[in-house]
Amino acid sequence: HWSKEGTELERNWLNATLESIKAQTDSNWKILIADGNSPSEKAKAYLRQLVEEFGGKLDVIFMEKSDGPGHARNVAIQRAYEAGYPFIVFLDADDITGAKRVESARKIFLSNPAVGVVYTTFEIIDEMGQVVPREKLSQSIVEILESHDSGNPPQGKDAWIKIATETGYTNLTSATAVRTEVAYNNQFPPEKVSEDYYTWLVYSASGAEFAYTPDAPTKYRIPQNTAGSASRTREGGKHGFYATKCRVDEAGFDKASSIALNSGAITADRAKTLKVKFLLKEAETMGREQEFELAKACYVKAVQLDAAIAAEQLKGFGFEDRVWTK
């Protein structure tokens, strides 16, 4: 979704994205671009030009309206499902994918039919494509990279439990591939913040196993001359973004927990314990971002749900000082 002006910089970002796809070691790919009714006619004209230039390897879905990135992805997922494509490699229009990403995903999907999601790691680049040092990144981004650095990122069956209660959000959309059938049956929710975290939890609770590979890291672009990502700007700044994230994250957890309960994968008691642990993990994430009011709200919810479980989880943690006091 380009700005009204359809700036040259945005066009350069898209070109870099497309070049990274053309450089894939596995050339058996097809690009589907979902244009969320971009206000720039110049941008739309350029997309039509690309369709001609790519000679059947690229299609553009021109949407009459878009209700955020999740909605656009759902539209593209449906097209991919109808066309019979076996898996989808997500990539936002300003990010750059590693050269072995399609090859790595295909090998993993073919070797293990139970795997429904393959994800890799990433590094942050600025508007000019330069790597941003970790010390300049937001703590929520650092938290994701820490889960990858640990040598034990969430994988296998029921990865949603570890993501929700231990690591937090771990697979960036532009670093994630999914079997098309899994994506089609578990669509992104009508949200514009954390819609991907919600969806990953649902993928996993619905039975899709997760696999991690460091083979083809993504370059994830966060312009450094703004207050952060486009989603932060849209939500009215950092606090609004994280308030929405807390709401959507909890909805995603509740949906995944409900699926697991209904399938018999967890008991009601286990669901309650996991909810307390999820809320405490969310509180920790908010504390790392210095969103102390949100951190305290998550903590209070956890205690209200079950004070004994919360106290047991927090033994020796120094939690209150850590998450919301400066």
VMD Tcl script that draws the C-alpha trace (Angstrom):
set ca {
  {0.00 0.00 0.00}
  {1.87 3.05 -1.28}
  {1.43 6.63 -0.19}
  {-0.65 9.01 -2.29}
  {2.49 10.44 -3.81}
  {3.89 7.04 -4.72}
  {7.40 8.19 -3.84}
  {10.55 7.17 -5.65}
  {11.87 5.73 -2.38}
  {8.86 3.40 -2.08}
  {9.37 2.30 -5.67}
  {13.03 1.58 -4.93}
  {12.03 -0.50 -1.92}
  {9.63 -2.57 -4.02}
  {12.28 -3.06 -6.70}
  {14.74 -4.32 -4.09}
  {12.08 -6.70 -2.78}
  {11.39 -8.06 -6.28}
  {15.10 -8.42 -7.06}
  {15.53 -10.54 -3.93}
  {12.78 -12.85 -5.20}
  {14.34 -13.05 -8.67}
  {17.62 -14.07 -6.99}
  {16.08 -17.17 -5.35}
  {18.10 -20.37 -5.72}
  {14.78 -22.17 -6.34}
  {13.23 -20.45 -9.37}
  {9.88 -22.26 -9.12}
  {7.94 -19.31 -7.72}
  {5.08 -16.99 -8.63}
  {4.62 -13.52 -7.12}
  {1.16 -12.40 -5.99}
  {0.94 -8.72 -5.05}
  {-2.20 -7.64 -3.24}
  {-2.56 -3.90 -3.78}
  {-4.77 -2.51 -1.02}
  {-6.27 0.21 -3.23}
  {-3.15 2.39 -3.10}
  {-4.08 6.06 -3.49}
  {-1.26 6.61 -6.00}
  {-2.27 6.14 -9.64}
  {1.41 6.27 -10.50}
  {2.01 3.29 -8.24}
  {-0.81 1.30 -9.82}
  {0.50 2.06 -13.30}
  {3.92 0.83 -12.23}
  {2.41 -2.42 -10.90}
  {0.70 -3.00 -14.26}
  {4.05 -2.42 -15.93}
  {5.63 -5.05 -13.68}
  {3.03 -7.64 -14.69}
  {4.18 -7.23 -18.30}
  {7.87 -7.24 -17.43}
  {7.69 -10.44 -15.37}
  {6.04 -12.42 -18.19}
  {3.63 -14.56 -16.19}
  {5.72 -14.79 -13.03}
  {3.90 -11.92 -11.30}
  {0.21 -11.09 -10.83}
  {-1.34 -8.10 -9.09}
  {-4.68 -8.25 -7.30}
  {-6.13 -4.74 -7.38}
  {-8.45 -4.56 -4.38}
  {-11.29 -2.04 -4.24}
  {-10.58 -1.50 -0.55}
  {-8.23 -2.85 2.08}
  {-8.77 -3.25 5.79}
  {-5.12 -3.62 6.64}
  {-2.26 -6.00 5.81}
  {-4.05 -9.09 7.13}
  {-6.99 -8.48 4.82}
  {-4.67 -8.05 1.83}
  {-2.86 -11.27 2.71}
  {-6.16 -13.14 2.98}
  {-7.10 -12.04 -0.53}
  {-3.76 -13.27 -1.89}
  {-4.04 -16.51 0.10}
  {-7.40 -17.26 -1.50}
  {-5.91 -16.68 -4.97}
  {-2.98 -18.96 -4.15}
  {-5.32 -21.66 -2.82}
  {-7.52 -21.53 -5.90}
  {-4.44 -21.75 -8.13}
  {-3.17 -24.82 -6.28}
  {0.12 -23.36 -5.04}
  {1.48 -25.67 -2.29}
  {2.91 -23.04 0.04}
  {3.13 -19.28 0.54}
  {6.24 -17.27 1.38}
  {5.11 -14.02 2.96}
  {7.08 -10.89 2.09}
  {6.07 -7.28 2.65}
  {6.73 -4.87 -0.21}
  {9.65 -3.11 1.50}
  {11.50 -6.15 2.89}
  {14.23 -8.27 1.29}
  {14.26 -12.05 1.37}
  {17.27 -14.34 1.60}
  {18.28 -16.13 -1.60}
  {17.61 -19.63 -0.25}
  {14.25 -18.89 1.34}
  {12.04 -20.72 -1.19}
  {14.53 -23.59 -1.46}
  {14.75 -24.02 2.33}
  {10.99 -23.88 2.85}
  {10.32 -26.38 0.05}
  {12.87 -28.87 1.42}
  {11.42 -28.71 4.92}
  {7.81 -29.00 3.75}
  {8.67 -31.98 1.52}
  {10.70 -33.74 4.21}
  {8.05 -33.48 6.93}
  {4.33 -33.45 6.01}
  {3.41 -32.43 9.58}
  {5.24 -29.10 9.28}
  {2.83 -26.32 8.35}
  {4.99 -23.27 9.11}
  {8.64 -22.59 8.31}
  {10.29 -19.44 9.60}
  {13.74 -17.91 9.60}
  {15.53 -15.10 11.36}
  {16.06 -11.51 10.19}
  {18.06 -8.33 10.53}
  {16.73 -4.77 10.59}
  {17.60 -2.36 7.79}
  {16.83 1.33 7.50}
  {15.29 3.29 4.61}
  {18.59 3.17 2.73}
  {19.14 -0.54 3.24}
  {21.79 -0.18 5.95}
  {21.76 -2.63 8.86}
  {20.52 -1.06 12.11}
  {22.67 -2.01 15.16}
  {20.83 -4.02 17.77}
  {21.33 -1.35 20.43}
  {19.14 0.98 18.37}
  {16.25 -1.48 18.05}
  {13.06 -1.50 20.10}
  {13.03 -4.03 22.92}
  {10.16 -5.98 21.34}
  {12.32 -6.56 18.25}
  {15.32 -7.51 20.41}
  {13.09 -9.99 22.25}
  {12.34 -11.81 18.97}
  {16.01 -11.99 18.02}
  {16.88 -13.28 21.49}
  {14.55 -16.24 20.94}
  {16.46 -17.04 17.74}
  {19.86 -16.54 19.39}
  {18.92 -18.95 22.17}
  {19.46 -21.95 19.92}
  {16.03 -23.22 20.92}
  {13.36 -21.14 19.13}
  {9.79 -22.48 19.17}
  {9.43 -25.52 16.92}
  {7.37 -28.66 16.53}
  {3.89 -29.45 17.72}
  {2.05 -26.93 19.94}
  {4.67 -24.23 19.36}
  {1.94 -21.73 20.25}
  {2.37 -22.56 23.93}
  {6.04 -21.64 24.00}
  {5.44 -18.53 21.88}
  {2.60 -17.35 24.13}
  {4.20 -18.10 27.49}
  {7.99 -18.00 27.05}
  {9.39 -16.26 23.97}
  {6.63 -13.93 22.82}
  {6.17 -13.11 19.12}
  {8.94 -14.96 17.32}
  {8.27 -15.33 13.59}
  {8.15 -12.09 11.67}
  {5.67 -12.19 8.76}
  {8.31 -11.48 6.11}
  {10.36 -14.36 7.52}
  {7.48 -16.89 7.52}
  {6.28 -19.48 5.01}
  {3.12 -21.54 5.41}
  {1.36 -24.36 3.61}
  {-1.39 -22.79 1.56}
  {-4.09 -25.04 2.98}
  {-3.17 -24.05 6.53}
  {-3.28 -20.36 5.61}
  {-6.58 -20.72 3.75}
  {-8.27 -22.50 6.67}
  {-6.96 -20.07 9.31}
  {-7.19 -16.56 7.91}
  {-5.77 -13.39 9.41}
  {-8.20 -11.58 11.73}
  {-9.62 -8.11 10.85}
  {-6.93 -6.32 12.85}
  {-4.12 -3.97 11.82}
  {-1.74 -4.63 14.72}
  {-0.36 -8.02 15.81}
  {-2.66 -9.78 13.34}
  {0.28 -12.04 12.50}
  {0.99 -13.07 16.11}
  {-2.70 -13.96 16.48}
  {-2.56 -16.03 13.31}
  {0.62 -17.92 14.20}
  {-0.95 -19.04 17.49}
  {-4.02 -20.25 15.62}
  {-1.93 -22.06 12.97}
  {-0.13 -23.98 15.70}
  {-3.16 -24.76 17.87}
  {-4.94 -26.04 14.75}
  {-2.25 -28.67 14.31}
  {0.46 -27.13 12.13}
  {3.95 -27.91 13.36}
  {6.55 -25.14 13.25}
  {10.10 -25.44 11.91}
  {12.90 -22.89 12.23}
  {15.83 -22.46 9.86}
  {18.54 -19.78 9.95}
  {19.47 -20.49 6.30}
  {17.83 -17.53 4.55}
  {17.47 -14.53 6.86}
  {15.14 -11.71 5.84}
  {16.06 -8.04 5.86}
  {13.18 -6.29 7.61}
  {12.93 -2.59 6.86}
  {12.12 -0.12 9.63}
  {12.73 3.51 8.54}
  {14.74 5.32 11.19}
  {13.51 8.85 10.47}
  {9.99 8.07 11.75}
  {8.43 6.99 15.04}
  {8.65 3.37 13.91}
  {6.60 1.11 11.73}
  {3.57 2.16 9.71}
  {1.35 0.25 12.14}
  {2.63 2.37 15.04}
  {1.84 5.54 13.14}
  {-1.62 4.25 12.26}
  {-2.41 3.50 15.92}
  {-1.49 7.01 17.01}
  {2.02 6.33 18.26}
  {3.86 3.89 20.48}
  {1.36 3.67 23.37}
  {-1.65 3.24 21.09}
  {0.19 0.55 19.15}
  {1.05 -1.46 22.25}
  {-2.41 -1.06 23.76}
  {-3.86 -2.56 20.60}
  {-1.19 -5.25 20.58}
  {-2.15 -6.33 24.11}
  {-5.80 -6.63 23.08}
  {-5.12 -8.57 19.87}
  {-2.47 -10.80 21.47}
  {-4.93 -11.82 24.18}
  {-7.63 -12.50 21.60}
  {-5.17 -14.67 19.66}
  {-4.21 -16.59 22.78}
  {-7.86 -17.13 23.71}
  {-8.65 -18.39 20.20}
  {-5.71 -20.81 20.21}
  {-6.56 -21.99 23.71}
  {-10.18 -22.59 22.68}
  {-9.07 -24.65 19.69}
  {-6.75 -26.73 21.89}
  {-9.48 -27.25 24.49}
  {-12.01 -28.35 21.90}
  {-9.56 -30.81 20.35}
  {-8.63 -32.26 23.73}
  {-5.00 -31.15 23.43}
  {-5.20 -29.33 26.80}
  {-7.45 -29.50 29.85}
  {-9.37 -26.62 31.37}
  {-6.87 -26.45 34.26}
  {-3.97 -26.37 31.83}
  {-5.69 -23.63 29.83}
  {-6.02 -21.52 32.98}
  {-2.35 -21.95 33.89}
  {-1.28 -21.08 30.36}
  {-3.44 -17.94 30.39}
  {-1.74 -16.74 33.57}
  {1.69 -17.43 32.08}
  {0.70 -15.66 28.84}
  {-0.42 -12.55 30.74}
  {2.83 -12.47 32.72}
  {4.88 -12.85 29.56}
  {2.89 -10.03 27.95}
  {3.55 -7.91 31.04}
  {7.28 -8.55 30.68}
  {7.21 -7.52 27.01}
  {5.34 -4.31 27.84}
  {7.81 -3.59 30.63}
  {10.74 -3.96 28.26}
  {9.09 -1.34 26.05}
  {8.61 0.89 29.12}
  {4.84 0.67 28.73}
  {4.48 0.34 32.48}
  {0.75 1.01 32.63}
  {0.08 -1.82 30.16}
  {2.53 -4.09 31.97}
  {0.72 -3.55 35.25}
  {-2.68 -4.17 33.63}
  {-1.48 -7.54 32.31}
  {0.00 -8.44 35.69}
  {-3.21 -7.54 37.52}
  {-5.25 -9.66 35.09}
  {-2.97 -12.63 35.78}
  {-3.34 -12.27 39.56}
  {-7.10 -11.85 39.30}
  {-7.32 -15.02 37.20}
  {-5.35 -17.08 39.72}
  {-3.15 -15.44 42.34}
  {-1.58 -18.74 43.44}
  {-0.49 -19.69 39.94}
  {0.84 -16.18 39.32}
  {2.82 -16.23 42.57}
  {4.31 -19.62 41.73}
  {5.37 -18.42 38.28}
  {7.01 -15.32 39.72}
  {9.11 -16.91 42.46}
  {12.54 -15.32 42.53}
  {11.77 -13.19 39.48}
  {11.67 -9.69 40.99}
  {8.82 -9.20 38.59}
  {7.13 -6.00 39.74}
  {10.37 -4.04 39.85}
  {11.39 -5.43 36.48}
  {8.28 -4.75 34.45}
  {6.83 -1.45 35.49}
  {8.96 0.57 37.82}
  {11.59 2.82 36.29}
}
mol new
graphics top color blue
foreach p $ca { graphics top sphere $p radius 0.5 }
foreach p [lrange $ca 0 end-1] q [lrange $ca 1 end] { graphics top cylinder $p $q radius 0.2 }
display resetview
